Amino acid sequence: SRESIFNDASHCVCMSTSGAHEGTTTITVFFEGTANPIRPVVTQIGELFALCDALDVTDPQVAAGEASHLKMGFDGCGVVAGLPGALFAFGLAPQCDAVVARLEALASSSEACRQCLSVNVLGLSRGGIAALQLAKKLESASTALRDRLRLALLLFDPVPGNLVFTARHLDFLAAVGMPGVLTTASGVLDLSASPVSSVLAVYPHEPLPDIAFHAPLLPASLDAEYGFTSSNQHSRDTSPLFPLYSAVFTVLLSAVFMRRSDHAAHHRLPALRLA
């Protein structure tokens, strides 16, 4: 149920530093949905970020010191990159790079508490895609980091923003070994080489209109829950630009690419490939 999922997530991210295992540094990363800021709180991601009892090291100038529980929080890509972020998920890559840089710095630290890095990532909508992009980037992490890393993902309705037709039939670059160039979806479908330890993905049980470009990725062989986010989400749309986004989608793309994405899991984008 929604309540049990939210309570479980709250329990995980609100763990105090005294509850961390000796020799382990826990860092919890929060990626907001497209048009949502991490502050003020407008969704469950912002709320959990605020509740998380940890040192905020989102700013690269903040030193982690000897703290054993850290957190990072990022605004939605539509907030940081405007219309390109809302349309094409621009802005996610720099956020993921910031997390990787922080993790590499922690892994190279001489502090005894850095013997193990437990990384928990929560992402909503496009923020869920950011979580998957982070996992993808960590495929090329240093040996020092990979040897210490335990990566867990909690994905609330991870939506790349591509039409099913576009991702399946028009992304010819993905077919020749260049995924993620034409569509956001193709860049995160194959996580077989990533250091992910566990994933919980949560999906809505009711479809959104086709114009919403809502075709969430469905990870294969993972725990999944239906009936949360989107239609039942603990959030409110605050951006006045959403009608503009929809208009742009309609005028520029619907005449060429519009095809029913349909509802139910049978018509979602291809499943993620994990080892």
KALIN-V978368 format. One record per pair of residues at least 12 apart in sequence whose ideal C-beta (glycine too) atoms are under 6 Angstrom apart, sorted by the first residue. I is the first residue (numbers start at 0). J is the second residue. Records with the same first field share a line. If there is no record, write none. Layout:
BEGIN
I: J + J
END
This chain:
BEGIN
1: 227 + 231
4: 227
12: 27 + 47 + 51
13: 50 + 52
15: 52
16: 67 + 68
19: 67 + 68
22: 114 + 115
23: 115 + 117
24: 67 + 112 + 113 + 116
25: 68 + 117
26: 69 + 118
27: 51 + 70 + 119
28: 71 + 98 + 120
29: 44 + 48 + 72 + 121
30: 73 + 122 + 126 + 129 + 130
31: 44 + 74 + 75 + 126
32: 75 + 123 + 124 + 126
33: 75 + 76 + 77 + 85 + 124 + 125
34: 75 + 77 + 238
35: 75
36: 74 + 78
37: 72 + 74
41: 234 + 237
42: 123 + 234
43: 233
44: 121 + 123
48: 72
51: 70
53: 68 + 69 + 70
54: 66 + 69
55: 70
56: 69
57: 71 + 72
65: 110
67: 112
73: 94
76: 88 + 90 + 91 + 125
85: 244
88: 125 + 160 + 183
91: 129 + 132
95: 132 + 133 + 136
98: 133
99: 136
102: 144
103: 144
106: 143 + 144 + 147
115: 147
116: 147 + 148
117: 149
118: 150
119: 151
120: 152
121: 153
122: 154
123: 155
124: 156 + 158
127: 154 + 157
128: 157 + 159
130: 152 + 154
131: 187
132: 187
134: 190 + 193 + 195
135: 187
137: 194
138: 192 + 193
145: 194
148: 194
149: 196
150: 194 + 195 + 196
151: 196 + 197
152: 198
153: 199
154: 200
155: 201 + 228
156: 202 + 203 + 215 + 228 + 229
157: 215 + 216
158: 213 + 215
159: 183 + 184
160: 212
161: 182 + 183 + 184
162: 256
163: 214 + 260 + 268
164: 256 + 258
165: 182 + 256
166: 182 + 184 + 268
170: 182 + 185
173: 185
184: 268
188: 269 + 271
189: 272
190: 271 + 273
191: 272 + 273 + 274
198: 218 + 221
199: 222
200: 218 + 221 + 223
201: 224 + 227
202: 215 + 225
203: 228 + 229 + 230
204: 225 + 226
205: 230
206: 262
209: 259 + 260
210: 245 + 248
214: 260 + 267 + 268
216: 268 + 271
217: 264 + 267 + 270
218: 271
219: 270 + 271
END
